[in-house]
């Protein structure tokens, strides 16, 4: 039976590495693609469209790009692929893309603002001040629009509008409520037709948390040291410190209903199989771009306070990473 849900009009908010990768693949299914962009990226998209280097091929996709959502109009699907720290100031600009039936797929790292929507028992609906300090995201992009996404792919930006895919082709999606709704099954089908290894999650928060379990440590450590992941995990003392941070997060997950049935060394083995690579946070530091510490590390400290889990190792990692980023002008200084 064919779904009545049609994702013909698709807009990308954040046409960088992941947004560009997704956008090109979706455009090749016949979707009408738009992008909200600015600066050099806007100019490149308007003149050249989106370009993707993947598997030895150069794939191109036409895109209607604009700096204002009003110029793009209402969409069927909006993919938000910006750095988490950018979203509170961008959220209001997304509103003109939305109508009551618009689906907003979040393809972002870290714990999102909707994390406790439709989930969490006594904590259901609890706002996370770290990622949505003033509630602006929730006011602009209300929970009923959201489908969560967890990306398992590595991409980088060669130039504005030009993306390079390195490895991975996975995208896990799910309703925050866990429901296998008609719209989420239709979205999975669309993503699969686009050539992505898309799967439906019965608890997307668990997939978010599991990815975070590795990212929250290796990302900031790489930014601090300039080391690739193989060197980070190859140092016994650094690996032990990372494991202690992960055990704190593991206990937090158990208390909020998303237990991880692994030990840190199990996850290290997974990361090691990926070889030597620069994390996204290291790439941001080297490119002199703001780092997304809050959605990866600060939020874990907040969740520790909510659940009564002490987080001394997480606090140490956060303090060192934050100080470095502030010194480089890549994170807001303390008021």
C-alpha positions as CSV (number, residue, x, y, z in Angstrom):
1,X,0.0,0.0,0.0
2,X,1.4,3.4,-1.0
3,X,1.7,6.1,1.7
4,X,-0.4,9.2,1.2
5,X,2.4,11.3,2.7
6,X,4.4,13.1,0.0
7,X,7.8,14.6,0.8
8,X,8.1,16.4,-2.5
9,X,9.3,19.8,-1.2
10,X,12.5,19.4,0.9
11,X,14.5,22.2,2.5
12,X,18.0,21.9,4.0
13,X,18.8,24.1,6.9
14,X,22.6,23.9,7.2
15,X,23.9,22.9,3.7
16,X,27.3,21.9,5.1
17,X,28.9,18.4,5.2
18,X,25.9,16.3,6.4
19,X,23.2,18.6,5.0
20,X,24.8,18.7,1.6
21,X,25.3,14.9,1.5
22,X,21.6,14.3,2.4
23,X,20.4,17.1,0.0
24,X,22.1,15.7,-3.0
25,X,20.8,12.2,-2.4
26,X,17.3,13.4,-1.9
27,X,17.3,15.6,-4.9
28,X,18.3,12.5,-7.0
29,X,14.9,10.9,-6.0
30,X,13.1,13.7,-7.7
31,X,12.4,15.9,-4.6
32,X,12.4,19.7,-5.2
33,X,15.3,20.8,-3.1
34,X,15.7,24.2,-1.3
35,X,18.3,25.4,1.1
36,X,18.5,28.1,3.7
37,X,22.0,29.5,3.5
38,X,24.1,32.7,3.8
39,X,27.4,34.1,2.8
40,X,29.7,32.2,0.5
41,X,27.6,29.0,0.8
42,X,24.5,30.9,-0.5
43,X,26.4,32.4,-3.4
44,X,27.9,28.9,-4.3
45,X,24.5,27.2,-4.2
46,X,22.8,29.9,-6.3
47,X,25.5,29.6,-9.0
48,X,26.6,26.0,-8.9
49,X,24.0,24.0,-6.9
50,X,25.1,21.3,-4.5
51,X,28.0,19.0,-5.4
52,X,29.0,15.8,-3.7
53,X,32.1,13.7,-4.2
54,X,31.3,10.1,-3.3
55,X,32.7,6.8,-4.4
56,X,34.9,8.4,-7.1
57,X,32.0,10.2,-8.7
58,X,30.9,13.9,-8.6
59,X,27.2,14.1,-8.0
60,X,25.4,17.4,-8.5
61,X,21.9,18.6,-7.6
62,X,20.0,21.7,-8.4
63,X,18.9,23.7,-5.4
64,X,16.9,26.8,-4.8
65,X,18.9,28.7,-2.2
66,X,17.9,31.8,-0.2
67,X,18.9,33.7,2.9
68,X,15.3,34.1,4.1
69,X,12.9,31.2,4.6
70,X,10.1,33.4,3.4
71,X,11.6,33.2,-0.1
72,X,11.5,29.4,0.0
73,X,7.9,28.9,1.3
74,X,6.3,26.1,3.1
75,X,8.0,22.7,2.9
76,X,7.0,19.0,3.3
77,X,10.3,18.1,4.9
78,X,12.8,20.3,6.6
79,X,16.2,18.8,7.4
80,X,18.0,20.6,10.2
81,X,21.8,19.9,9.9
82,X,23.4,22.8,11.7
83,X,25.7,22.8,14.6
84,X,23.7,22.6,17.8
85,X,24.9,25.9,19.2
86,X,23.6,27.8,16.1
87,X,20.0,26.6,16.4
88,X,18.7,28.9,19.1
89,X,19.4,31.9,16.9
90,X,18.3,30.2,13.7
91,X,15.0,28.7,15.0
92,X,12.8,31.8,14.4
93,X,14.0,31.9,10.8
94,X,12.8,28.3,10.2
95,X,9.2,29.1,11.0
96,X,8.2,30.3,7.5
97,X,9.1,26.8,6.2
98,X,6.6,25.1,8.4
99,X,2.9,24.3,8.1
100,X,1.0,21.9,10.5
101,X,2.0,18.8,8.6
102,X,5.7,19.7,7.9
103,X,8.2,17.2,9.2
104,X,11.4,18.5,10.7
105,X,14.2,15.9,10.7
106,X,17.1,16.7,13.0
107,X,20.4,15.4,11.7
108,X,22.7,16.9,14.4
109,X,25.2,15.7,16.9
110,X,24.6,15.6,20.6
111,X,21.5,15.7,22.8
112,X,18.7,17.7,21.1
113,X,16.1,20.0,22.7
114,X,13.3,17.4,22.1
115,X,15.2,14.6,24.0
116,X,12.5,14.2,26.7
117,X,9.5,14.6,24.4
118,X,7.3,11.5,24.4
119,X,9.8,9.8,26.7
120,X,11.3,9.9,30.1
121,X,8.7,8.8,32.6
122,X,8.6,11.4,35.4
123,X,11.0,13.5,33.3
124,X,8.8,13.6,30.2
125,X,8.9,17.0,28.6
126,X,11.7,18.2,30.8
127,X,13.5,21.1,29.0
128,X,17.3,21.0,28.7
129,X,18.6,24.5,29.4
130,X,22.0,23.6,28.0
131,X,20.7,23.1,24.5
132,X,17.7,25.4,24.5
133,X,18.4,28.0,27.2
134,X,15.4,30.3,26.6
135,X,13.0,27.7,25.1
136,X,13.2,29.5,21.8
137,X,13.7,26.4,19.7
138,X,10.7,24.6,21.3
139,X,8.5,27.7,20.7
140,X,9.5,27.9,17.0
141,X,9.8,24.2,16.1
142,X,7.2,22.6,18.2
143,X,7.5,19.0,19.2
144,X,4.8,17.7,16.9
145,X,6.9,18.5,13.8
146,X,10.0,16.6,15.0
147,X,11.4,13.3,13.8
148,X,14.8,12.5,15.3
149,X,17.7,11.4,13.3
150,X,21.2,10.0,14.1
151,X,23.7,10.1,11.3
152,X,26.4,7.5,10.9
153,X,28.5,8.9,8.1
154,X,31.6,11.0,7.8
155,X,31.6,13.9,5.4
156,X,33.5,17.2,5.0
157,X,33.3,20.4,3.1
158,X,35.8,20.9,0.3
159,X,34.5,24.4,-0.5
160,X,31.1,26.2,-0.1
161,X,28.5,24.0,-1.7
162,X,31.0,21.2,-2.3
163,X,30.8,18.1,0.0
164,X,33.1,15.1,0.2
165,X,31.8,11.8,1.6
166,X,34.4,9.7,3.4
167,X,32.7,6.6,4.9
168,X,29.4,5.5,6.4
169,X,26.0,5.6,4.9
170,X,23.7,5.1,7.9
171,X,20.8,7.2,9.1
172,X,18.6,6.1,12.0
173,X,15.3,7.9,12.3
174,X,12.4,7.7,14.8
175,X,9.5,9.5,16.4
176,X,10.4,10.9,19.8
177,X,7.4,9.0,21.1
178,X,8.7,5.7,19.6
179,X,5.5,5.3,17.5
180,X,5.9,3.7,14.1
181,X,3.8,6.4,12.5
182,X,2.8,6.7,8.9
183,X,5.0,9.7,8.4
184,X,8.1,8.1,9.8
185,X,7.7,5.0,7.8
186,X,7.2,7.1,4.7
187,X,10.4,9.0,5.6
188,X,12.4,5.8,6.0
189,X,11.2,4.7,2.6
190,X,12.2,8.0,1.0
191,X,15.7,7.9,2.5
192,X,16.1,4.3,1.3
193,X,15.1,5.3,-2.2
194,X,17.7,8.0,-2.0
195,X,20.4,5.3,-1.5
196,X,20.9,5.7,2.2
197,X,21.0,2.9,4.7
198,X,18.0,4.2,6.7
199,X,16.5,2.3,9.6
200,X,13.5,3.0,11.9
201,X,14.2,3.2,15.6
202,X,11.7,2.2,18.3
203,X,13.5,4.6,20.7
204,X,15.5,7.2,18.9
205,X,16.7,8.7,22.2
206,X,18.7,5.5,22.8
207,X,20.4,5.9,19.4
208,X,21.2,9.5,20.2
209,X,22.7,8.5,23.5
210,X,24.7,5.7,22.1
211,X,26.3,7.9,19.5
212,X,26.9,10.6,22.1
213,X,28.6,8.0,24.3
214,X,31.6,8.0,21.9
215,X,31.4,11.5,20.5
216,X,31.3,13.3,23.9
217,X,34.8,12.2,24.7
218,X,36.8,11.6,21.5
219,X,35.6,14.9,20.0
220,X,36.8,17.3,22.7
221,X,39.9,15.3,23.4
222,X,40.8,15.6,19.7
223,X,40.1,19.3,19.8
224,X,42.4,19.7,22.8
225,X,45.2,17.6,21.5
226,X,45.0,17.9,17.7
227,X,45.3,14.1,17.5
228,X,43.4,11.7,15.3
229,X,41.2,9.0,16.9
230,X,43.7,6.2,16.5
231,X,46.3,8.1,18.5
232,X,43.8,9.1,21.2
233,X,42.7,5.5,21.8
234,X,46.2,4.3,21.5
235,X,47.4,6.2,24.5
236,X,46.6,4.1,27.6
237,X,46.2,7.1,30.0
238,X,44.0,9.0,27.7
239,X,41.9,6.0,26.9
240,X,41.4,5.3,30.7
241,X,40.3,8.9,31.2
242,X,37.8,8.6,28.3
243,X,36.5,5.4,29.8
244,X,35.8,7.1,33.1
245,X,33.8,9.8,31.4
246,X,31.9,7.2,29.6
247,X,31.0,5.3,32.8
248,X,29.5,8.5,34.2
249,X,27.3,8.8,31.1
250,X,26.5,5.1,31.2
251,X,25.1,5.6,34.7
252,X,23.1,8.6,33.7
253,X,21.6,6.7,30.7
254,X,20.6,3.9,33.1
255,X,18.7,6.3,35.3
256,X,16.8,7.9,32.5
257,X,15.7,4.7,30.9
258,X,18.3,4.2,28.1
259,X,20.8,1.7,29.4
260,X,23.9,0.8,27.4
261,X,24.6,-2.9,27.4
262,X,28.4,-2.4,26.7
263,X,31.5,-1.3,28.5
264,X,33.7,1.6,27.3
265,X,36.3,-0.9,25.8
266,X,33.6,-2.3,23.6
267,X,32.9,1.1,22.1
268,X,36.6,1.8,21.8
269,X,36.9,-1.3,19.6
270,X,34.2,0.1,17.3
271,X,35.9,3.4,17.0
272,X,39.3,1.9,16.3
273,X,37.9,0.0,13.3
274,X,37.2,3.4,11.7
275,X,41.0,4.0,11.5
276,X,42.7,7.4,11.9
277,X,40.3,10.3,11.3
278,X,39.8,13.8,12.5
279,X,36.7,14.3,14.5
280,X,34.2,17.1,13.5
281,X,35.2,19.1,16.6
282,X,38.9,19.0,15.6
283,X,37.9,20.0,12.1
284,X,36.0,23.0,13.6
285,X,39.0,24.1,15.7
286,X,41.4,23.8,12.8
287,X,38.9,25.9,10.7
288,X,38.5,28.4,13.5
289,X,34.8,27.7,13.8
290,X,32.7,27.6,17.0
291,X,32.7,24.2,18.7
292,X,29.5,22.4,19.8
293,X,30.5,21.6,23.4
294,X,27.1,22.2,24.9
295,X,25.2,19.5,23.1
296,X,28.0,17.0,23.5
297,X,29.4,17.6,27.0
298,X,27.7,20.4,29.0
299,X,24.3,18.7,28.6
300,X,25.7,15.5,30.1
301,X,26.7,17.5,33.2
302,X,23.2,18.9,33.3
303,X,21.7,15.4,33.0
304,X,24.0,14.3,35.8
305,X,22.6,17.0,38.0
306,X,19.0,16.0,37.1
307,X,19.6,12.4,37.9
308,X,21.9,12.8,40.9
309,X,24.9,11.2,39.2
310,X,28.3,12.7,40.1
311,X,30.3,13.7,37.0
312,X,33.8,14.7,38.1
313,X,35.5,13.3,35.0
314,X,32.9,14.9,32.7
315,X,33.4,18.1,34.5
316,X,37.1,18.0,34.0
317,X,36.8,17.3,30.3
318,X,34.2,20.1,30.0
319,X,36.3,22.6,31.9
320,X,39.5,22.0,29.9
321,X,37.7,22.0,26.5
322,X,35.7,25.1,27.3
323,X,38.7,27.0,28.5
324,X,40.6,26.1,25.3
325,X,37.7,27.0,23.1
326,X,37.2,30.3,24.9
327,X,40.9,31.1,24.6
328,X,40.6,30.5,20.8
329,X,37.4,32.6,20.6
330,X,35.4,29.5,19.6
331,X,33.0,29.4,22.6
332,X,31.3,32.2,24.6
333,X,33.4,33.5,27.5
334,X,31.9,33.4,31.0
335,X,29.9,36.5,31.8
